Amino acid sequence: MVTLAIGPFAFLTKGNQQNLVTLFIYIILGTMWNLLAGYAGMVSIGQQAFIGIGAYGIVYAADILGVGLLVAIPLALVISGVIAYLVSFLAFRLSGGYFAIGTWVIAEVIKLVTTQMQTLGAGSGISLSVFKGYKPEIRIAIIYWIALAAVVLSVVVTYLLLRSRLGTGFTAVRDDATAASTLGVNVTLSKRIVWVVSAMGCGLAGVLLAMSTLNVQPDSVFSIKYTAFMIFIVVIGGIGTIEGPILGAVVFFALEQWLGNIGVWYLVILGAVAIGMVLFAPKGLWGLISRGGRLQLFPTGLRLVTPLPATLSDPPPGTPPTPDTEDV
């Protein structure tokens, strides 16, 4: 991490930094979709809505409101979270395949509403001018450091969330919502929290996208291709693990760089790779590397362990053992 942080000063060219920003965006997107679908069981194909909201949010906060980047970025995330919270009251009336299709419809509605807002450039889009006056190398370095901090924050927040009682709750909801409810888990609240967190993460990716391109076009930032990228990254890397989307993003980025110039065959090859992974390695590349889950860089589960009592402090006969927990 230190090596990446000092990269702009030491060995990374402007092109290298731009490529790494793209990779960091993919890691964030994969991590957020995996949190939503892999851990909470909510398969959405409308997360591009929050990418667009984040992209327009940074333009609105930085250029229209005129606040600094340190305020504009959190404000863009708050906007994404608030809209996600409001949308959840409609989306959560659906389930299964209807939920997936419903999220896509909601994303299209948000896109249409945005294209009618003259303040945000309507259908022609709007430029981000907060970096006007910066030298290109300084601008790229700033965006690179923000992206590096963002990807670390996304992974850490996901890990801490999954290690918490809330994380245990929504994974229980994923496995069996009825059983989780009988055990005291607030199903709707758990789903709503993870939905908002995932939306804010996608909004953060949208912020980075807007800063790296300096231009926000509705057809681009609201494109369903980003959700397709998320799904591919998670399927390739391994769903239901923190490590999987990171590995999947690296593989996807490499394939994109390698095959991006061959036209439609690029998409055909990506589709074939995804189908092959689903059929022959359903747990993804990380499932193969971790030997079925025995290797974990980010252990998120807990298991009950019964400690052996000390010889001089053995409990009386018939006393049940006291469980403890350890990482798995």
N, C-alpha and C positions, 0 to 999 in steps of 0.2 A: 504493500500500500504506500509506503514511503517512497519507493521507487517511482510509482505512478504519479505521486504528488509532485516530485521534483522533475518529472519528465520534461515539461516545457522549458526548463532551464538547462537541461542536460542533453537529452538525445532525441526528443520527439520533434519532428517537423510539424508545420501547420497541417499538412495532409494527414499525418499520423494522429494528431489531436482530433481532427474532424472525424476520422474513422472511429476513434475510440469513443467519441461522444455518441455516434450512431450505435455502437455496440452497447454502451451504457443504457441508452434508451431502450434497446431490445431487452436487456436484462431486467429493467424496471417493468416493462410491459409483461414479459413472461412471468415474473414474480407475482405481479398483481393478479393476472388471470389465474395463475395456479392457486393463489390464496383463495380466490373466489370459487373456482370450480374444483380444484384438487382437494382443498381442505374443508370448504363449506358446502360443496355439492351443488353450487349454483352456476349452471352453464349459461353464460351470457354471450351473445354475438352482437352486442350493442355497445361495447366498451369504447368504441371509437368516439362516442358522444362526449366522453369526459376528456379524451385527448383534445378534441376540438375546443371544449370549454376551457381547458387549461391554456391552450394556445391563445384564444381570444382574451382570456382573463389577464394574461401578462401584458398584452397590448393595451387593454382597457386600463389596468392599474398603472402601468409605467408611462404610457404616452398620453392617455386622456386625463387620468387623475393626476398624473405628474409626480407620483411617489417614487422613492428610490427602489432599487432592485431588492434590497433586504426586506422591504415591506411589500413590494409588488408580487414577489414569488409566493410568500405565504398567503397573500390576499387571493391570488389566483387559485390556490389549493382550497381555500375556504369557499370560494365560489363554486368550485367543483363539488365539494362535499355537501354544501347546502342544496344544490340542485339534485344531487344524488339522493339526498334524504327525502326531498319532496317527491321525486320520481318513484321512490320505493313504495309509496302508498298505493300507487297504481300497479307497478310491476309485481308486487308481492301478492296480488290477487290471482296471479297465474302460477303455474307450476309445470315442471318437466319441459317438454318440447314447446308448450305454449309460452312458458317464461322466456325461453331462448328467442323465439320469434318475436315476442312482445318487446324484448329489449332492443331488437333491431328496429322495430317500428318506432319506438320511442326515440332512438338515435336519429332516425330520418326526420321525425317531427322537429327535434331540436335543431337539426341542420337547416330545415326550411324556415324556422323562426329566425335563426341567425342571419340567413340570407335576406331577410326583410328589414334588418336593422341598419339604417343608414349610418348611424354612428360608428358601426364596425365595418363599414365599407360595403355593406350589402353583398350581392353576389360576386362582386369583383375582388373582394378581399381587402386587406389592409397591411401596411408595412409596420414593422417594429423599429422605431427610430431612437430607442433609448441608448443605443451604442453609437449614435452619430458622433463623429469627432474622435473616436478611438482609432488608433492604428490597427490594421487587420491582425497583426500578430498578438497585440494586447487583447483585442476582443476575443479572439479564438482561445487564448490562454484562460481568460476569465470564464468563458463558457465551459471550457474543459474542466476547470476546478469545480465549478458549480455542478456539472454532470457527475464528476467523481464523488463529490459529497452526497449527491442525490442518490446514486446507486448504493452507496454504503448505507445511507439512512434507510432506504427501502428494504434492504436485506435485514438490517438490524431490527427495524420495527416489525417486520414479518416474523422474525425469530422470537422476539420477546412476546409478541401477541400469541403465537402458537404455544409458548411455554406457560402462558397465563391460564387462569381458570376459564377465561372467556374463550381461549383457543380450544381448550378441552371441550367446552360447551358446544361450539359450532361444529367441531368434528363429530361430536356425538349426534348433532342434528343431521349431519350428512349421512351418517350410518343408519339412523332410525329416529326420525323426528318425534314419533309418538312415544317411543321409549325414553328419549331425552326429556320430553315434556313431563312424563311421569316421575322422572328423577329430579325435577325442579328446575330444569333449564328453560329459560325464557326464549322460546324458539324464535319468535318474531324479532325480539331485541337483538339476539345473537346474529341473525341473518342481516339485520339492518346495519349493525356496526361493521361487519366485515364488508358489506356492500359499499358503505361510505368510505371506508379505508381504501378499498380497492379503487374506487372512483378517484379519490384524491391522489393515489399513486399514478393512475393513468393521466390525471391532470398535470402532475409533475412531469411526466414524459412529454405532454403537450407543450409545457413551458419550455423545456429543453429543445423541442422541435422548432418552436417559434424563434428562439434565440439563435439556433444554428442556421436557420434559413433567412431570418430577418423579414419574412413575409408570410402572411397567413391567408391561405385560400380555402374557402369552405369545402370545395370538392376534394381538396387534399387532406386537410386535418380531420375531416369527418369521414374519410374513406374507410370502407369495411375491410380494406386490405390489412389494416393494422390489427384488427381482431383475428384475421386469418393468420397473420404473423405470430400473434400470441399463442394461438392454438397449436400451430406447427412447432414453435419453440418448446412448448410444454410437452407435446407428444414425443418429440425427438429426445428431449432431455430426461423426461420422467416426471409424470404427474404425481402430486402428493408428496414431493420432497422439496426442500429449499435448494439443494444442490442441482436438481434437474433443470430448472429454467436457466440457471447460470450457464451450465454446460450446453444446453439447447440453444441459447442465444449465441454462444461462440460458434457452434456448428452452423447455425443459420446464417450468421454474418459471413462466415468463410464461404459458404455455398453461394451467397448473394454476390460476394466479390468475385468469385471464380466463374459463376455461370450467368452473371447479370447481363452479359453482352450477346447472348445467343437467342434473344427474343422470347417467343412463346414457349420454346423448349425448356426454358428456365423453370417455368411454372409446372410443366409436365414432370420434370425431374424431381422437383420438390414434392409434388403429389405422390410420385412413385416411392420416394424415400419415406414419406409419412405412412403410406399404406404398408410398406415393408416393415416398418417399426411396429405398427399396430399388430400385424400378424405374427411376427417372429420375436419381437422384444417389447411386449406390452408395457413393461415397466421402464422403458426408455434406456438410453445409454447409461444413465447413472445406475439404473437397476442392474445392468451388466457389470459395471465397474465395481459397484458396492457388494457384489455377490449376494444379491437378494436382500439387501438392506442391512447387512452386518457391518458395513463401513458407513459411518455417518460423520460428516464434518459439522453438521448443525443438528445435534440430537434434540428432538422436540418432544419425545414421548417420556413417560414415567412408568416405572413398574414397581410393584410392591415387593419389598424385601423384608424378611423377618430376621432381625439381628439376633445373634446368640447371646443370651444373658451372661453376665459375669458370674464367675464361680461363687463369689461371696455374696452376690446379690440376686440369686435365683429367685424368681417369683414363687409364691406358694403353689402347690399342685392345683391344677384346674384353672389357673389364671391364663386367659388367652394372650398370645403374643401381641406386641405392639408393632404395627407395620411402619415401615419407613419407606422413603422413595430414593431412587437413584436414576441417573440419566440412562436412557437407552438410545 
